[in-house]
């Protein structure tokens, strides 16, 4: 047992200079907090979501592709993670399974993201992940043959058009999500640029055109586009015939001239002095064409009387009549009669 003297010495040791000892304790705690703060860091950043799914399936939709994270931990570890995040080497991984849904075309699941999703060192604390839930939809893959459809843009050079087109093969087999592919019927080629083409390109066909890597379907008023893949490098052989555009044009009230030989002794009276002509030919020629010369030849008429003669006209090269010219009624009058 301790003696009274020993108790006195202990009490004196504990309470002697109590104020100074309390001050020292406070300073020690402040120093510890300061040192701890200097060696602890925080990090706010954004990381991508990486979705893992089984073979034979493809991802259809994903509610979010990135999340915001707030991390805390030793400063050297935080600095290291910061460098990784800057290089996009930190991702939030989540997996979706098909257990019990193997026969479904589409499997949907909502996953919760946590520290395990980020694969961070144990000394790093995850303060928050926002949003921390991601809704996923996955579809079983299947193969299907789709009809090929040419996708064109632009117009040939002025005055020219695509007179005919042909391509082969007509179908292509693709692999894509069963839930959407069952409603798909066609797959488009990549756009073929027709801008300013002329008949000179007729010698460069066929063109070998790739197929797009997506198919599009309309469902309940919504347009759905999903990725697909092809077996090998599928190319479509395309033949196009570029030709001059042919149009029709009507010239109204063209005056009819009378073609008669010199010293023709009679007076010619036309029942109709104007006619309408409908012609056809290359658009470039028609656009620049003036009203053609229309005439009626009376050189073979040697006696007065009523006649019905065909109309003739002079047309530029490549221009032809779309409708047969009518015959006109005329009267050949003796000169002295005509002067009365």
Secondary structure, 3 states (H helix, E strand, C coil): CCCHHHHHHHHHHHHCCHHHHHHHHHHHHHHHHHHHHHCEEEEEEEEEEEEEECCCEEEEEECCCEEEEEEEEEHHHHHHHHHHHHCCCCEEEEEECCCCCCCCCEEEEEEECCHHHHCCCCCCEEEEEECCEEEEEEEEEEEEEEEEECCEECCCCCCEEEEEEEEECCEEEEEEEHHHHCCCCEEEECCEECCCCCHHHHHCCCEEEEECCEEEEEECCEEEEEEEEECCCCEEEEEEEEEECEEEEEEEEEEEEEECCCCCCEEEEECCCEEEEEEEEEHHHHHHCCCCEEEEECCCCCCCEEEEEECEEECCCCCEECCCCCEEEEEEEEHHHHHC
